[in-house]
Amino acid sequence: MKIAFFDTKPYDKEIFDLVNTKFGYDLKYFKNHLSPESVLMAQGYDVVCIFVNDLVSEDMVKKLYEGGTRLIALRCSGFNNVDLESAQRNNIKVCRVPAYSPESVAEHTVAMLLTLNRKLIRLITGCVSKIFR
């Protein structure tokens, strides 16, 4: 199976390569978003894996289908960025992350509150400006 990942960061590649050692899929990573300009890069891939800022319109779904894609996998819980009706009409399945860990969301919220409370943004900004003087 050939899988094209769009909007990937180095940490995405690291974890997917590690997990893929058990499966042996053919993985290709693209730094850019899936867009009308980049949709042809997905040609020949069975699966396209996208993130929150990748928008998949009806025209893009048609191009994905014509290129052989049969699954759009989202690395997020939302799916409002994919034309689901068009995907269904074109026999492309769509899957997503079902939910995020409530503990990790709470931990992130507390970390943001501490950042505000301790005025870390000012501290970080001051340190960065000293480094680049």
C-alpha positions in Angstrom: 0.0 0.0 0.0 1.3 3.5 -0.9 0.5 6.3 1.5 1.1 10.0 0.8 1.4 12.3 3.9 0.8 16.0 3.4 1.7 18.9 5.7 4.3 16.7 7.6 6.8 17.8 10.1 10.0 15.9 11.1 8.3 14.4 14.2 5.5 13.1 12.0 8.0 11.3 9.8 9.8 9.9 12.8 6.8 8.3 14.4 5.2 7.0 11.2 8.5 5.5 10.0 8.8 3.8 13.4 5.3 2.4 13.3 5.6 1.4 9.7 8.5 -1.1 10.5 5.7 -3.5 11.5 3.8 -3.1 8.2 6.2 -2.2 5.4 4.0 0.3 3.6 5.4 2.6 1.0 5.3 6.0 2.6 6.0 9.4 1.0 6.1 12.7 3.0 5.3 16.1 1.6 6.0 19.3 3.6 3.4 21.2 1.7 -0.4 21.1 2.2 -2.7 19.2 0.0 -4.1 21.8 -2.3 -5.4 22.2 -5.8 -1.8 22.9 -6.9 -0.3 19.8 -5.1 -3.1 17.3 -5.6 -1.3 15.7 -8.6 1.5 14.8 -6.2 -0.9 12.2 -4.7 -1.3 10.4 -8.0 -0.7 6.7 -7.6 -1.1 6.6 -3.9 -3.8 4.4 -2.3 -4.1 6.6 0.8 -3.7 10.3 1.3 -3.0 11.3 5.0 -3.8 15.0 5.7 -3.8 17.4 8.6 -6.2 20.2 9.8 -5.2 22.9 7.3 -5.4 20.7 4.2 -8.7 21.5 2.4 -10.2 18.8 0.1 -12.8 20.2 -2.2 -15.1 18.3 -4.6 -12.7 18.9 -7.5 -9.8 17.6 -5.4 -11.7 14.5 -4.4 -12.3 13.8 -8.1 -8.6 14.2 -8.9 -7.7 12.0 -6.0 -10.0 9.3 -7.2 -8.7 9.6 -10.8 -5.2 9.2 -9.4 -6.1 6.0 -7.6 -6.7 7.2 -4.0 -9.4 5.3 -2.2 -8.9 6.5 1.4 -8.4 10.0 2.9 -7.0 9.6 6.4 -7.1 12.7 8.7 -4.5 13.2 11.5 -7.1 15.2 13.4 -10.6 14.8 14.9 -12.3 17.4 12.7 -13.4 16.6 9.2 -15.0 19.8 8.0 -12.1 20.3 5.7 -13.1 17.4 3.5 -16.1 17.3 1.1 -17.6 14.2 2.5 -20.5 14.0 0.1 -18.1 14.1 -2.9 -15.9 11.5 -1.2 -18.9 9.2 -0.8 -20.0 9.7 -4.5 -16.5 8.9 -5.6 -16.1 5.8 -3.4 -13.4 7.3 -1.3 -13.5 6.4 2.4 -12.6 9.1 5.0 -11.3 8.3 8.4 -10.2 10.5 11.3 -8.9 10.6 14.8 -12.1 9.8 16.9 -11.1 12.0 19.9 -8.2 13.5 21.7 -7.1 12.6 25.2 -9.0 14.7 27.7 -5.9 14.6 30.0 -3.6 16.0 27.3 -6.1 18.8 26.5 -6.3 19.7 30.2 -2.5 19.6 30.6 -2.1 21.9 27.6 -4.6 24.3 29.1 -2.8 24.4 32.4 0.6 25.0 30.6 -0.9 27.9 28.7 -2.3 29.4 32.0 1.1 29.1 33.6 2.7 30.7 30.6 0.4 33.7 31.0 0.6 33.9 34.7 4.4 33.8 34.7 4.7 36.2 31.8 6.9 33.7 29.9 6.2 35.3 26.6 7.9 38.5 27.7 10.8 36.5 29.1 11.2 34.5 25.9 10.9 37.6 23.7 13.6 39.4 25.7 16.0 36.4 25.5 15.5 36.1 21.7 16.1 39.8 21.1 19.4 39.6 23.1 20.6 36.6 21.1 20.0 38.3 17.8 21.5 41.7 18.6 
